[in-house]
Amino acid sequence: MFGKKRLTMIENSDRVDLIIPKAPETYEGYLYKITVVDTGRMYIGYKSKPYDGTYFYSSECPIFAADLAKAKKIVYKILDYGSNIDMATKEHEMLVEVNAKDNPDYYNKSNGGGIHAIASFSKVNNLYNSILNGDMNDYIQLVLITDLMNYERIQVRFEDDSKHIKYITDKVNDNWGDSNYIKENYICYALKDYDGVGKHRLIGGNHTRKGISKSKVGKTAEVPTMIIPKSIWKKLDETDIVGLGLSLNPRDKNFRKPTGDDDLIKYILRRYFEKGIPVDSESNKKWLKDFFHMTSNQIAGLIKKTKKEMYKKTNTLMGKVWIDWNSDDYAVRRKSILEEHIDENTFTMAMSSGKFDWNKIIASVLQNYPNKKNFILYIYHPARDSVDYKANWFKKKYPEHEPEFTLIFDKLGIKWHVEYFPTMASDGTKNKTQ
């Protein structure tokens, strides 16, 4: 009944309580918890396939198996549904939070972290929280500004902000270069021995060092700098290091340039292209909310922008660019195509599949009927953002509107058909459009 592989369904019984929330229409896997009520101990896991009632658990723990076999009451509960990456990440974060592998209340022999658990910010969060809580203060030392300016840096921002640098310069000058003012209000962060022994790499505070270096004490100031030991930062991969650098500039901190949307988009794209973490993963959304205090609407907007950039970059990697038929580059060509097919009995018009408007079609018909009884509707598709407009047109919109076309135009005796403008063009490395 409780083996890892099952041929029969798991069902509610006097012994087993199943708590199975309604699943979304599409998902990859699910997160679950098994509680042996007799012992009060739990097991948390995830399954990388949709729930079908034939899978129970994957633990190799013999104690867990023995307790299940003799238990009088077991509760099996699905905690969440979603992508495999999100489910594995949530499993890992839940287990790490309670240190399940060493916790007598859990049967888990590890804290997760399987092949799909790559989206977690737990390593970044743990280090960031240690910094925030003062646990890393022993690694802060005063570094002469001229030495600090020689550190190479990991650029986590999309671009530097000259106005913010000048702001720091002015603040330091307004305080007459007071060393206590600098010590109390500024800090930089560096990774110790990143480029070799004694060659530290700056990860946070580039605006700070530049601003102070341009002040009247630009050669003598000493700047508090946290030199993070290699034994600590080497646990992070390069993507996590960039994430840490962004996190060190949260939006509610004073005297630091807050991380901007362009930087966040760039980093989320990096997680997607380097790690395969979906742009709209729950881990990304939680990070944006927890670290950058973004509202749900702000997160949705940023995710939409990021997806648009993702599709652009994907197309670029294929040697193609999406055609914007409303742009100056293509508006003339669009007009030329429409005019080329106009004759004494034919009228044409173009419309975006993302903004289909029956009123405009009827207006065009009224302008040309009954003198012209052939109609060609040209459809072009906007670039994908959170919506795949091309797929949505063929799967949903056109099937919905085709009966209306047929009914109205057949009644008027108008012959009609739909043509499609190309969606993509070569970026100069390929010549085909599609």
C-alpha positions, 0 to 999 in steps of 0.5 A: 500500500505504501511502497514507492511504486504503486499500481493501485490508487491511493484512496481515503480510508479509516487509516488514510486521510487524503487532502488533495486540493483542486489542481490547475489546468496545467502543471508539471508536478506537485509538493506533498507532505505525509504525516504519520499521526501515531508518531507525529513525524512528517515527510515532505517531498515533490513529484515531477509528474501530475498527480494520478493517485498511483504514487505515494513517496520516494523516501529510502528511510527504513524507519519511515517505511516501518512506521507507515506499515504499522500506523493507525492514521496517516495524512497525505496532503498535497501542498502545492502544484506548479512547475518542477523547478518551483516545486523542488525549490519549495521542497528544498526551502521548507526542509532547510527552514526546519533543517529536516535532515537533523530534525527528529520531527521529520523522516527526510534524510536530506534537505532536498536540493535535487536536479530541479531545485535550482531556482532557490534563493536560499544561499543568497538569502542566508548570506544576505540575512547574515549581512543584514543581521550583523553576523558578518560585521567582523569582516568589515574593515576600513579601506583607503579609497585609492586602494578601493578604486583599484578593485575589479568589480562584478557589474550587477547593474545595467548601467551606472548612474552619474547623478547618484554618484554626484549626489554621494560626492556632494553629500560627502563634501557638504559634511566636509569629508568627515570620516565619521560621516563616511563610516556611519553612512557608507559601506562597500562589499567585496569578495576576498581573493576572488582574483587571487590572493589579495586581489578582492573583487567588488560586488556592491558599493561601486557608486559609493566608491566613485562618489567618495573618490570624486569628493575633496577627500578622494585620496585620503578617505577610508571606506568601511568595506565588508571583505567576504571570506572565500570560504563563504562566497565560494558556495555561490555560483556566478548567477547567485553572486550577481543576485547577492549584489542586486540584493545589497541594494534594496529599494528602501535603503538610504545612500545607495542607488536602488536596484532598477527594473533594467537590472532585475530584468537582466538578472531574471533573464540570466537565471532563465538562459543559464539555469532554465528557471522560468521567468514567471517562477514563484521563486522569482516573484517571491524574490521581487516581493521580499527584497525589492518590496514590489507590489503584485501589480509591479511584479506582474508588469516586470515579469511581462517586460522580462518575457518580452525581452526573453522572446526578443533574445531567443529570436536574436539567438536564432538570427531573427527579429520580430517585425513590428508592422506599426514601426516606421521601418515597416509601415510603408511596406504594409501600406504598399502590400495593401495597395498592391491588392486593391482593384476596382472590385477588391478592398483590403485592410490590416489589423493586429491580432492583439487588438482585433476590432469588429467595428473597424472591419464593419466601417471598412465594409460600409465605405466600400460596399456595394461597389466592391465585393472582394475583401482581403483582411491582413493580420499581423501579430505583435511580439510575444510578452505575457501573451503569445498573440500568434498562437492565441489568434489561431487557437482562440480568436480566429475560430471564434470570429470565423463564423461571424465572417461567414455569416455577415459576408455571405449574407452581403455577397462579399467574397473574403479571405485572411492573409498574414504578414510575416512575423519575423525577419532576418537580423542580417545573418539569415534571409528567411522570414516566416 
